[in-house]
Amino acid sequence: MNYDQIVNRTVRDIPPSGIRKFFDIVSTMKDAISLGVGEPDFVTPWNICESAIYSIEQGQTHYTSNWGTTELRREIAAYLKERCGVSYNPADEILVTVGASEGIDLALRALVEPGDEVLVPEPSYVSYAPCVRLAGGVAVGIPTDASLGFRLTGDLIRSRLTPRTKALILPYPNNPTGAILEREDLLDLARALEGTNVIVLSDEIYSELTYGGRTHVSFASIPGMFERTITLNGFSKAFAMTGWRMGYACAPAPLAKLLCKIHQFTALCAPVQGQAAALEALRSGRELECIYIQSGSPKGPVAAILNKAREQGIPVKEATREKLTQLSGIETHQGVAAICAAAAYAEMKDIYERAGEEPLFVVICDNIEDPHNLGAIIRTAEACGAHGVIIPKRHSAGLTAAAVKSSAGAAVCLPVVRVANIVATMQSLKAEKNVWFTCADMDGVNWCQLDFKGAVGLVIGSEGNGVSRLVKEECDFVAALPMQGQINSLNASVAGGIILYEITRQRLGLKAR
């Protein structure tokens, strides 16, 4: 049988990867170091491996959502927000893929029709041009050279643009040249794409591998580029997880849904153990909320941990052994547990950027200690259109797993800022943003009588003690909710939710009937 006459001619005529052939040869040689493949020379950190093992022990061996687990997508969203300043909705703008390479293939198949042209800088990753051909497109090379540091420029793009140009692959930091595009370079590219419908496939798999004091800038963060960018990344390079084949593709929902449609008919979902490992990889670098020490006199390594925590300003709390067992989920612990943030904290500038030209709308949680209450407040604040939530660094619940889960993902979408001094923050917001603060307390005026149409801050006090004295003194108004029954108070998140929706009603100009 003459298979050459039967098989797909495009597949037949694409030459095999020379780099992969070289890699296969080197793999048979003892102690040889391959310079042909982007492969870290160390193994995956043990905590990441252990999380995959644990997922198997817990029976996590079934399909996940086509999109990937909710927890992992939320963590990816938090990671991209923290590192790149780009906000993706984990619900429908983040797809977990079988490596970044699958993301490239999905994006090209979702975009390219026969004869469409895709611009590909040269030199670059060996898979780009073949994947374009497999999708039915034409790869148009854009040569770069050492005289410009192998950087892509706006003029080079303009020289290759035609009415058939469908997409641009943007592989920076670049494999194999190591070239990096800084913000000014990306602004130049953005100007070259103005007035076109060209979609950018920004392959940022090497985003953590920059040197010489330069940092990676995501193309989606450039003004006006989010809508036309598919961001591709993964865990192979930054976390030494090449063999795990874990990646992700992020894009505006209409594009992301197309990628997921192809993914669900081919890969179904990324490996579940790989997803557990990827989740641990992202979480392992999170900020510590506090450290719990078993009650008593700490000795040995525990005492050293206690001293180190105090040096770094990490809160330390005593707990019973039963409490530590509950926190850790095991009985054989060593009397110490660290609680880390399950989502990244934002900065005040993130709140300001979210507000834009609108009057500022913030929520301040004054020593809310229950993470479920904190999560519920964040969820309601996001639903009501608040621009951010502010919490104190001490004597307050933080963005723990329980808080993030209770927020139903809002803790990832809405900026949550932790500050050292609530009163000083309120004073700054008054001076800089003309914010008027209202707190909820029993000795205030009827909540329906207050005007919330301008820049407004709502202060919600702790579950037991309400709003602290100094914070209350800084408030301009005190709102009270009428109580008709025998119970004289409401849950903090419930009381806050009632007033939040009154603020929203007034800001939207809705009339009460």
C-alpha positions as CSV (number, residue, x, y, z in Angstrom):
1,M,0.0,0.0,0.0
2,N,1.3,3.4,-1.0
3,Y,0.6,5.5,2.1
4,D,2.0,8.6,0.5
5,Q,-1.0,8.7,-1.8
6,I,-3.4,8.2,1.2
7,V,-2.3,10.4,4.0
8,N,-2.7,14.2,4.4
9,R,-0.3,15.8,2.1
10,T,0.4,18.7,4.4
11,V,1.3,16.4,7.3
12,R,3.4,14.3,4.9
13,D,5.4,17.2,3.5
14,I,6.2,18.9,6.9
15,P,9.8,17.8,7.8
16,P,10.3,16.3,11.2
17,S,11.8,18.5,13.9
18,G,15.6,18.6,13.8
19,I,15.8,19.8,17.4
20,R,13.7,16.9,18.6
21,K,15.9,14.4,16.6
22,F,18.9,16.0,18.3
23,F,17.3,15.7,21.7
24,D,16.5,12.0,21.2
25,I,20.2,11.4,20.3
26,V,21.5,13.3,23.3
27,S,19.1,11.5,25.7
28,T,21.0,8.3,25.0
29,M,24.3,9.8,26.1
30,K,25.3,9.7,29.7
31,D,26.0,13.0,31.4
32,A,25.5,15.0,28.2
33,I,23.9,18.4,28.5
34,S,21.5,19.2,25.6
35,L,21.5,22.8,24.4
36,G,18.8,22.1,21.9
37,V,15.6,22.0,24.0
38,G,14.4,24.4,26.7
39,E,14.8,21.8,29.5
40,P,15.7,22.9,33.1
41,D,18.6,21.0,34.5
42,F,17.0,20.3,37.8
43,V,13.9,18.2,38.7
44,T,10.5,19.5,39.8
45,P,10.5,20.7,43.4
46,W,9.3,18.0,45.8
47,N,6.4,19.9,47.2
48,I,4.9,20.1,43.7
49,C,5.5,16.4,43.1
50,E,4.0,15.6,46.5
51,S,0.8,17.4,45.7
52,A,0.3,15.2,42.6
53,I,0.9,12.1,44.7
54,Y,-1.6,13.3,47.3
55,S,-4.2,13.9,44.7
56,I,-3.9,10.3,43.6
57,E,-4.2,9.1,47.3
58,Q,-7.4,11.2,47.6
59,G,-8.9,9.5,44.6
60,Q,-8.7,12.5,42.3
61,T,-8.4,10.4,39.1
62,H,-11.5,11.5,37.2
63,Y,-12.0,14.0,34.4
64,T,-12.1,17.7,35.4
65,S,-14.0,20.4,33.6
66,N,-12.8,21.0,30.1
67,W,-11.7,24.4,31.3
68,G,-9.6,22.9,34.1
69,T,-10.3,22.9,37.9
70,T,-11.8,26.0,39.3
71,E,-9.1,26.3,41.9
72,L,-6.3,26.2,39.4
73,R,-8.0,28.8,37.1
74,R,-8.5,31.2,40.0
75,E,-4.8,30.8,41.0
76,I,-3.7,31.4,37.4
77,A,-5.8,34.6,37.4
78,A,-4.3,35.7,40.6
79,Y,-0.8,35.0,39.3
80,L,-1.3,37.0,36.1
81,K,-2.8,39.8,38.0
82,E,0.1,40.0,40.4
83,R,2.9,39.4,37.9
84,C,1.6,41.0,34.8
85,G,-1.2,43.4,35.9
86,V,-3.7,41.6,33.6
87,S,-7.1,40.6,34.8
88,Y,-8.7,37.5,33.3
89,N,-12.0,36.0,34.5
90,P,-11.3,32.5,35.7
91,A,-14.8,31.4,34.7
92,D,-14.6,31.8,30.9
93,E,-11.3,33.5,30.0
94,I,-8.7,30.9,31.2
95,L,-8.3,27.5,29.7
96,V,-5.9,24.9,31.2
97,T,-4.1,23.1,28.4
98,V,-1.8,20.2,27.8
99,G,1.2,22.3,27.8
100,A,1.6,25.7,26.2
101,S,2.1,23.9,22.9
102,E,-1.5,22.7,22.9
103,G,-2.5,26.3,23.5
104,I,-0.6,27.4,20.4
105,D,-2.3,24.7,18.3
106,L,-5.8,25.5,19.7
107,A,-5.4,29.2,19.0
108,L,-4.3,28.7,15.4
109,R,-7.0,26.2,14.6
110,A,-9.6,28.5,16.2
111,L,-8.4,31.5,14.0
112,V,-6.9,30.3,10.8
113,E,-8.8,29.4,7.6
114,P,-7.2,28.1,4.4
115,G,-4.9,30.7,2.9
116,D,-4.8,33.0,6.0
117,E,-1.4,34.4,6.8
118,V,0.3,34.2,10.2
119,L,3.3,36.4,10.9
120,V,6.1,34.5,12.6
121,P,9.3,36.2,13.8
122,E,12.5,34.4,12.9
123,P,14.4,32.7,14.6
124,S,11.9,31.3,17.0
125,Y,10.3,28.1,18.4
126,V,10.4,25.3,15.8
127,S,6.7,24.4,16.2
128,Y,5.1,27.7,15.1
129,A,5.4,27.4,11.3
130,P,4.4,23.7,11.2
131,C,1.3,24.4,13.4
132,V,0.3,27.2,11.1
133,R,0.5,24.9,8.1
134,L,-1.4,22.2,9.9
135,A,-4.2,24.7,10.5
136,G,-4.3,25.5,6.8
137,G,-2.5,28.8,7.0
138,V,0.6,30.3,5.5
139,A,3.5,31.1,7.8
140,V,5.1,34.4,6.8
141,G,8.5,34.8,8.4
142,I,9.7,38.1,9.8
143,P,13.6,37.9,10.0
144,T,15.1,39.6,13.0
145,D,18.9,40.0,13.5
146,A,21.5,40.7,16.1
147,S,21.9,44.4,15.2
148,L,18.5,45.0,16.9
149,G,19.0,42.4,19.6
150,F,16.6,40.1,17.6
151,R,13.7,42.4,18.6
152,L,10.6,42.6,16.6
153,T,9.6,46.2,15.5
154,G,6.5,47.9,14.3
155,D,8.2,48.6,11.0
156,L,9.0,44.9,10.5
157,I,5.4,44.1,11.1
158,R,4.1,46.7,8.7
159,S,6.4,45.4,6.0
160,R,4.7,42.0,6.1
161,L,1.0,43.0,6.7
162,T,-1.4,42.1,4.0
163,P,-5.2,41.9,3.7
164,R,-4.8,38.1,4.4
165,T,-2.9,38.5,7.7
166,K,-4.9,36.8,10.4
167,A,-2.5,36.6,13.3
168,L,0.9,37.5,14.7
169,I,2.9,35.1,16.9
170,L,4.8,37.1,19.5
171,P,7.4,34.8,21.1
172,Y,9.1,36.9,23.8
173,P,11.1,36.3,25.8
174,N,12.4,34.5,22.7
175,N,13.6,30.9,22.2
176,P,16.3,30.6,21.0
177,T,17.8,34.1,21.0
178,G,16.9,35.2,24.5
179,A,15.6,38.5,23.2
180,I,13.2,40.5,25.4
181,L,10.7,43.1,24.4
182,E,10.3,46.0,26.9
183,R,7.2,48.1,27.3
184,E,8.3,50.7,24.7
185,D,8.9,47.9,22.2
186,L,5.4,46.6,22.8
187,L,3.9,50.0,22.4
188,D,5.6,50.2,19.0
189,L,4.1,46.9,18.0
190,A,0.6,48.0,19.2
191,R,0.8,51.1,17.0
192,A,1.6,48.9,14.0
193,L,-1.5,46.8,14.6
194,E,-3.9,49.8,14.9
195,G,-6.6,49.7,12.3
196,T,-6.2,45.9,11.7
197,N,-8.1,42.8,13.0
198,V,-4.9,40.9,13.6
199,I,-5.0,38.6,16.7
200,V,-1.8,38.3,18.7
201,L,-0.7,34.9,20.0
202,S,1.6,36.0,22.9
203,D,3.7,33.0,23.8
204,E,5.1,34.0,27.3
205,I,6.4,30.6,28.4
206,Y,9.8,32.1,29.2
207,S,8.3,35.1,31.1
208,E,10.0,34.3,34.4
209,L,13.4,33.9,32.7
210,T,14.7,37.4,32.3
211,Y,18.1,38.8,33.2
212,G,20.0,42.0,33.6
213,G,17.4,43.7,35.8
214,R,14.7,43.6,33.0
215,T,11.3,42.2,33.7
216,H,8.7,40.7,31.4
217,V,5.8,42.8,30.2
218,S,2.7,41.0,29.0
219,F,1.4,42.2,25.7
220,A,-2.2,42.0,27.0
221,S,-1.3,44.7,29.5
222,I,-0.6,47.2,26.7
223,P,-3.6,49.7,26.3
224,G,-6.0,48.5,23.7
225,M,-4.3,45.1,23.2
226,F,-6.2,42.9,25.7
227,E,-9.1,42.5,23.2
228,R,-6.9,41.1,20.5
229,T,-4.4,39.0,22.5
230,I,-4.4,35.3,23.3
231,T,-1.8,34.9,26.2
232,L,-0.1,31.5,26.2
233,N,2.0,30.3,29.1
234,G,2.6,27.2,31.2
235,F,4.6,25.6,34.0
236,S,7.5,23.9,32.1
237,K,10.2,26.6,32.4
238,A,9.4,28.6,35.5
239,F,8.6,25.5,37.7
240,A,10.8,22.8,36.0
241,M,7.7,20.9,35.0
242,T,8.4,20.1,31.3
243,G,7.3,16.5,31.5
244,W,4.0,17.3,33.2
245,R,2.6,19.0,30.1
246,M,0.7,21.8,31.9
247,G,-0.1,25.1,30.3
248,Y,-2.9,27.6,29.9
249,A,-4.4,29.9,27.4
250,C,-6.0,33.2,28.4
251,A,-8.2,35.4,26.1
252,P,-11.4,37.4,26.0
253,A,-14.3,35.1,26.5
254,P,-15.5,34.9,22.9
255,L,-12.0,33.6,21.9
256,A,-11.4,31.5,24.9
257,K,-14.7,29.6,24.3
258,L,-13.6,28.7,20.8
259,L,-10.3,27.3,22.1
260,C,-12.2,25.3,24.7
261,K,-14.5,23.9,22.1
262,I,-11.6,22.4,20.2
263,H,-10.0,21.3,23.4
264,Q,-13.1,19.4,24.6
265,F,-13.2,17.4,21.4
266,T,-9.5,16.4,21.5
267,A,-7.8,16.5,24.9
268,L,-11.0,16.7,27.0
269,C,-9.0,18.1,29.9
270,A,-5.5,18.5,31.1
271,P,-4.1,15.7,33.4
272,V,-5.8,16.0,36.8
273,Q,-2.5,15.2,38.7
274,G,-0.8,17.8,36.7
275,Q,-3.4,20.3,37.6
276,A,-3.0,19.5,41.3
277,A,0.8,20.0,40.9
278,A,0.3,23.2,39.0
279,L,-1.9,24.5,41.7
280,E,0.8,23.8,44.3
281,A,3.4,25.5,42.1
282,L,1.5,28.7,42.1
283,R,0.5,28.6,45.7
284,S,3.9,27.8,47.1
285,G,5.1,31.4,46.5
286,R,2.1,33.0,48.3
287,E,2.5,35.5,51.1
288,L,2.2,34.0,54.6
289,E,-0.9,35.2,56.6
290,C,0.3,33.9,60.0
291,I,1.9,31.0,61.7
292,Y,0.2,28.9,64.3
293,I,2.4,27.4,67.1
294,Q,1.1,24.7,69.5
295,S,0.5,26.1,73.0
296,G,3.5,25.7,75.3
297,S,7.2,26.4,75.1
298,P,8.4,25.9,71.6
299,K,11.7,24.0,71.2
300,G,14.2,23.2,68.6
301,P,13.1,23.8,64.9
302,V,9.8,25.2,66.0
303,A,11.5,27.9,68.2
304,A,13.7,28.8,65.2
305,I,10.6,29.1,63.0
306,L,9.0,31.4,65.7
307,N,12.1,33.6,65.8
308,K,12.3,33.8,62.0
309,A,8.6,34.7,61.7
310,R,9.0,37.5,64.2
311,E,12.0,38.9,62.3
312,Q,9.9,39.1,59.1
313,G,6.8,40.5,60.8
314,I,4.6,37.5,60.3
315,P,1.9,37.2,62.9
316,V,2.3,34.2,65.3
317,K,-0.7,32.7,67.1
318,E,-0.9,30.0,69.7
319,A,-3.3,27.1,69.1
320,T,-4.2,23.8,70.7
321,R,-3.0,20.6,69.2
322,E,-6.6,19.9,68.2
323,K,-6.8,23.2,66.3
324,L,-3.6,22.4,64.5
325,T,-4.9,18.9,63.6
326,Q,-8.0,20.6,62.2
327,L,-6.0,23.1,60.2
328,S,-3.5,20.5,58.7
329,G,-5.9,17.6,58.3
330,I,-3.4,15.2,59.9
331,E,-2.7,14.1,63.4
332,T,1.0,13.5,63.0
333,H,2.0,17.2,62.6
334,Q,4.9,18.8,64.4
335,G,3.1,21.5,66.3
336,V,3.4,24.3,63.8
337,A,1.3,25.4,60.7
338,A,1.7,28.3,58.3
339,I,-1.4,29.8,56.7
340,C,-0.7,31.3,53.3
341,A,-2.8,33.5,51.1
342,A,-4.9,31.6,48.5
343,A,-5.0,34.7,46.2
344,A,-2.7,37.6,45.6
345,Y,-3.2,40.9,47.3
346,A,-3.6,44.0,45.2
347,E,-2.3,47.6,45.7
348,M,-4.2,50.8,46.1
349,K,-3.4,51.8,42.5
350,D,-5.3,48.7,41.3
351,I,-8.4,50.0,43.1
352,Y,-7.9,53.5,41.5
353,E,-7.4,51.9,38.0
354,R,-10.6,49.8,38.4
355,A,-12.6,53.0,39.3
356,G,-11.3,55.0,36.4
357,E,-13.3,58.2,36.1
358,E,-16.1,56.9,38.4
359,P,-16.4,58.2,42.0
360,L,-14.5,55.8,44.1
361,F,-16.5,53.0,45.9
362,V,-14.5,51.0,48.5
363,V,-15.3,48.7,51.3
364,I,-13.2,48.6,54.5
365,C,-13.3,45.5,56.7
366,D,-12.4,46.5,60.2
367,N,-11.0,43.4,61.9
368,I,-13.3,40.9,60.3
369,E,-11.9,37.7,61.8
370,D,-14.1,35.0,60.2
371,P,-12.8,34.1,56.7
372,H,-16.2,33.1,55.6
373,N,-17.6,36.5,56.5
374,L,-14.7,38.2,54.7
375,G,-15.3,36.1,51.6
376,A,-19.0,36.8,51.6
377,I,-18.3,40.6,51.9
378,I,-15.9,40.5,49.0
379,R,-18.4,38.6,46.9
380,T,-21.2,41.1,47.6
381,A,-18.9,44.0,47.1
382,E,-17.9,42.8,43.7
383,A,-21.5,42.1,42.8
384,C,-22.4,45.7,43.8
385,G,-19.8,47.3,41.7
386,A,-17.3,48.2,44.4
387,H,-13.8,49.1,43.2
388,G,-12.0,47.3,45.9
389,V,-11.9,45.9,49.5
390,I,-9.4,47.1,52.1
391,I,-8.4,44.9,55.1
392,P,-5.8,45.4,57.9
393,K,-2.7,43.3,58.1
394,R,-3.3,42.3,61.7
395,H,-6.3,41.1,63.7
396,S,-8.1,40.2,60.5
397,A,-8.9,37.3,58.3
398,G,-6.9,37.3,55.1
399,L,-7.2,35.7,51.7
400,T,-7.1,32.2,53.0
401,A,-8.5,29.3,51.0
402,A,-11.8,29.5,53.0
403,A,-12.1,33.2,52.3
404,V,-11.4,32.8,48.6
405,K,-13.9,29.9,48.4
406,S,-16.6,31.9,50.2
407,S,-16.1,34.7,47.8
408,A,-17.0,32.4,44.8
409,G,-14.1,33.7,42.9
410,A,-14.6,37.4,43.6
411,A,-11.4,37.6,45.6
412,V,-9.5,37.0,42.3
413,C,-11.6,39.5,40.3
414,L,-11.8,42.3,42.8
415,P,-8.7,44.1,44.2
416,V,-8.2,43.2,47.9
417,V,-5.6,45.4,49.5
418,R,-4.0,44.8,52.9
419,V,-2.8,47.9,54.8
420,A,-0.9,48.4,58.0
421,N,-3.1,51.2,59.3
422,I,-6.8,51.5,58.4
423,V,-7.2,55.0,59.9
424,A,-4.3,56.4,57.9
425,T,-5.7,54.8,54.8
426,M,-9.1,56.4,55.3
427,Q,-7.4,59.8,55.9
428,S,-5.5,59.4,52.6
429,L,-8.6,58.5,50.7
430,K,-10.4,61.5,52.1
431,A,-7.6,63.8,51.1
432,E,-6.8,62.3,47.7
433,K,-10.2,61.0,46.4
434,N,-12.7,63.0,48.5
435,V,-14.2,59.8,49.9
436,W,-17.0,60.1,52.5
437,F,-17.0,57.1,55.0
438,T,-20.0,55.5,56.5
439,C,-19.9,52.7,59.1
440,A,-22.6,50.4,60.3
441,D,-23.5,50.6,64.0
442,M,-26.5,50.5,66.2
443,D,-26.3,54.1,67.3
444,G,-26.5,55.7,63.8
445,V,-29.2,57.2,61.7
446,N,-31.5,55.2,59.6
447,W,-29.6,53.8,56.6
448,C,-32.2,54.9,54.1
449,Q,-31.6,58.5,55.0
450,L,-28.0,58.7,53.9
451,D,-26.7,59.9,50.6
452,F,-24.3,57.5,48.9
453,K,-24.1,59.1,45.4
454,G,-20.5,60.5,45.5
455,A,-17.2,58.8,46.4
456,V,-18.1,56.5,49.2
457,G,-16.4,54.1,51.6
458,L,-18.4,51.6,53.7
459,V,-16.8,50.4,56.9
460,I,-17.9,47.0,58.2
461,G,-16.9,46.2,61.8
462,S,-15.9,43.0,63.4
463,E,-18.4,40.3,64.3
464,G,-18.1,40.8,68.1
465,N,-17.0,44.3,68.8
466,G,-18.3,46.2,65.7
467,V,-16.3,49.1,64.4
468,S,-13.2,50.0,66.5
469,R,-13.2,53.4,68.2
470,L,-10.5,55.2,66.1
471,V,-12.0,54.0,62.8
472,K,-15.5,55.1,63.9
473,E,-14.2,58.5,64.8
474,E,-12.8,58.8,61.2
475,C,-16.2,58.0,59.7
476,D,-18.4,60.8,58.5
477,F,-21.7,59.0,59.0
478,V,-23.0,56.1,61.1
479,A,-25.8,54.0,59.5
480,A,-28.1,51.9,61.6
481,L,-30.4,49.1,60.5
482,P,-33.8,49.0,62.2
483,M,-34.3,45.8,64.3
484,Q,-37.8,44.6,64.9
485,G,-37.3,41.2,66.5
486,Q,-35.7,40.1,69.7
487,I,-32.2,39.7,68.0
488,N,-30.4,43.0,68.2
489,S,-27.7,42.5,65.6
490,L,-27.0,40.9,62.2
491,N,-24.1,39.0,60.8
492,A,-21.4,41.4,59.6
493,S,-21.6,40.2,56.0
494,V,-25.4,40.4,56.0
495,A,-25.5,43.9,57.5
496,G,-22.8,45.0,55.0
497,G,-24.7,43.5,52.1
498,I,-27.9,45.4,52.9
499,I,-26.1,48.7,52.9
500,L,-24.0,47.8,49.9
501,Y,-27.1,47.3,47.8
502,E,-28.5,50.6,49.0
503,I,-25.2,52.3,47.8
504,T,-25.6,50.5,44.5
505,R,-29.3,51.5,44.2
506,Q,-28.4,55.2,44.6
507,R,-25.3,55.1,42.4
508,L,-27.5,53.5,39.6
509,G,-30.2,56.1,40.1
510,L,-32.8,53.5,40.8
511,K,-36.0,54.6,42.7
512,A,-37.3,52.8,45.6
513,R,-41.0,51.8,45.3
